[in-house]
Structures are given as structure tokens and as C-alpha cells.
């Protein structure tokens, strides 16, 4: 049975943006969804003290940015450099073990806008890496250049790119947000599913890194 990765929407409670656990990183069967937790990263150098889900996601997300093979734009089928961030265009995207429909489905993404990294490509297929570090092949039409990001830790949404500015909302770890722009001062302008727009720190956003 093909496995899947499911991503739920934000919800607002009062004046604070709250995300019920929306980002499941482990490959799971449809019958197992109720028991899914955030996938951890095993590192022997860590202490034996239990890590929080935020620590686990941050460690995992950081690890996914390593070991990327760079190819200049003039040497790729798409004319864009590899690696690069893109997002899922549809709410259901099959991820396969190879670049053809003859290859089996490894899992199915079920969250439009999820950011992934293109790590290799052919004319019609893109090999992508997700926030958990898993790689699989998806068809070119299933991807978009629209920018999104995932919060790797709980963060505050500010009215201005300054930690002393008015706080607009609290966004929990795992939230999926639309990425507008990022500046050299370490802040990015983002928009939530609920239409709330503001600034948060770039280091908390997986999908905002410069990898080209």
C-alpha cells in the first residue's frame, strides 16, 4: 500500500494563531494516521534527555540542507539552478521511487504549498527532498515556483521586522505559511492561511534558506 504524508490547515483561537499538529513527517499508512508523531533525528552526540518535538523538527530540518549537489541553470533541463526550493501545486501529489509512472509510489503528499527542494531533474520529472530529508520523484506539472515555508519552531508574527514591534500572532512549530520576501536583516514577510500578514525570523522558516 502506498504511504502518505498529510498536512492539515491552521486554526485561529482568539487573537493568537494556533496550529494544531499539522506537519507529519513520517511515512505512514492511512490506517495509522491517528498515532503519527513528528519524526526525530537520531544523533549519537545528543544527550539522553528527551527532546521536544520542536527540537526534533529543527534538527531534522537543518540536516536536510546538507549534501546538496549544485548544477548551474544553463546545464539543467528546466533552465533553473539545482538545488532550489519549489512548492507542491496540488493537494495530492504522488512521490515515486524513480522518474517514470512505471516506478512505484513511495508516498503521497497531501498538502498544497508544501516546500520541497529540487535536487535533480529530467525533462518531465523532478527529484525532490522534503523537510524530513526523504527524497522521491514527482512530475514537473505538480510543482510550482510559488514560495512557501514551514515553521521549524514556535515563532511570533510581528507588525514590523523587529522583535520589539507589535506582536500580531503566535505561530506554532509545523505551520505552513506563504513566503513573501526576506531581507538581509534576518526577517521574512509571511502570510498565513488565515490571511494574517507580518514578519518573523528567517532562521525559523524551512524554505527561506539560500541554497543556490
N, C-alpha and C positions, 0 to 999 in steps of 0.2 A: 504494500500500500504506500502510495506517495505520502510523504510527510509535509507539514505546512508550518508557516510562521504567521501568527495572527497579530494584528496591531489594532487596538481599539482607539476610540476618539477621546478627546479631552472632555472634562465636565467642569462647570463652574459652581462653586459653593460660596455663596455670599459674594464678598468683594475680592476673594482670592481665587486665582486659577488653580484648580487641583486636578491632578491626573490620577485616576485610579490605575493600578498597574497595567500599563498599556503596551509595554515593549517586551515581548517574549523572545529570548534569543536562542533557546534550544530547539532543535528539530523535534517535533512531536507528532504523534498520531492523533487523528481527530477525536478519538475517544479519551485521550489523555489530557485535554486542554485544561480541565479544572485544577490539575495538580502541578501545572508548569510554574517554575520559578526562574529567576534570572540566572543565566549560565555564568559560572565562575571561571576564573583563570587559575590554573594550578602553577604555583611558583614555589620551589623548594626553599627559596631565600626568605619567604614570608614567615612571620611568627606563627605559632599555633593558635593564637587568639582568633576567634571567629570574625570574619569580615562582614560588614554590612553589605546590602545589595548595591548601594551606591559605590562603595569601594570596588566591588566585583566588576560592575559595569565600567567604571573608569579604567581599571586595569585592562579589561578586555578591549575596550575601545582604543586605548593607547597602543596596544600590541598590534592591532590591525593595520597600523600605518607603516609598519616596518617591512623591509624586504621587497619593496616595490621596484619593478623593472621599468625604467624610463625609455620611452620611444618618442622621438620628435614628431611633430604634427605632419611634416612633409613625408614621413615614412609609414604612415598608418592609412588604412582604407578609408577612414572617416575624414581624414584631414585635421583631426584634433589630437593633441598630445595624449599619450598614455604614461602614467595613470592620470585620471581625472574623476571628479565627483559628478555623478548624474543622479536622477531620481526615477522611481517607478511611475510610469504614466497611468497605470491602471490599478484597480483594486484587487485584481488577481493576476499574478504573473508566475508562470511555471519556470522553475530553475532546473536545468538539466545537467547531466554528467558530462555532456560534450556538445559541440556546436552543430547539432542537427536534431530534427524531430525523431530520428531513429534512436537517439540516446534516451535513457530512462529519466524520468522526473525525480530529481533528488528531493525537492520540497517545493512548496508553493507559497510565495509571498502574498499576503492579503492586506496590504496597507498602501494605498496610493500615496506617493510622495516620499516614500522611504528612501533615504540617501544610500547610495552604494558607490563603490569605486570601480571604474573600468580598469582592469589590469591587463587585458589582452583583447584582441578583436579580429574578426574576419569581416567580409563584406556585409553579411547579414546577422552575425552573432557577436555578442559581447560577453566576455568572461568578467564577472563582477565579484567583488569581495564585499561582504556586509559588515555591520558593526561588530558581529561576534567573531569575524575572521574567516568565516566559511566562504568558499568560492564555488561558483557554478556558472553555467552558460544560459543567457537569456537572449531572446530575439531583439534585434535593433529597434523595431517599432514599439517595444514595450518600455522603452526608456525615454526620458525627457531631459532637456537641459535646464529645466526649472530647478531652482535651488531650495533645498530643504535641509534641516539639521535635526539631530536628536540630542536632548539634554543628557549629558553623562553624569550629572549631579544636580541636586536641587539648586535652583537659581532664582534671583529676583529680577523682575522686569522693571526697568527704570524709565522715567519720562525723558531723561537725557543720558548721554553716555558718561555717567559719573555716579559713583557709588553713594555720593551724598545727595543725589537728586531724589525727587519724589518717587516713591515705590508704587507701581501700578498693580503688580500681581506677583504671586509666588508660583513658580513653575516647578513641578516635581521632576525628579530624575526619570528619564524614559520618554518624556514628552516629545512629540513631533511638531516642529514649527517651520514656517516658511522663512527662508533666509533672504533678507532684502539686500543689505550692504554691510561690509565690515571695514573698519578704519584702522589706521596704524596705532591708535591709542588702546587697542585691545578690546574694543566693544563692537558688537554687531547689532544692527537693527533687524528685529524679527517680527513676525505676525503669527498669532496663534489661530487655531481653527475657529475660535470664537470671535475673531476679528480684533483682538486686543493687540496693539502695536506698541513696541517700545524697545529699549536697549538692554542687552545682557552681555556678560563677559564672554569673549570669544573662546577662551580655553574650555568652557563648559559645553561647547557645541560640536558634536561629531558631525562633520560635513562642511565645516567652515575652515578647515585647515588648508594651508597652501602646500600642495603636493606636486605641483608641476615644475 
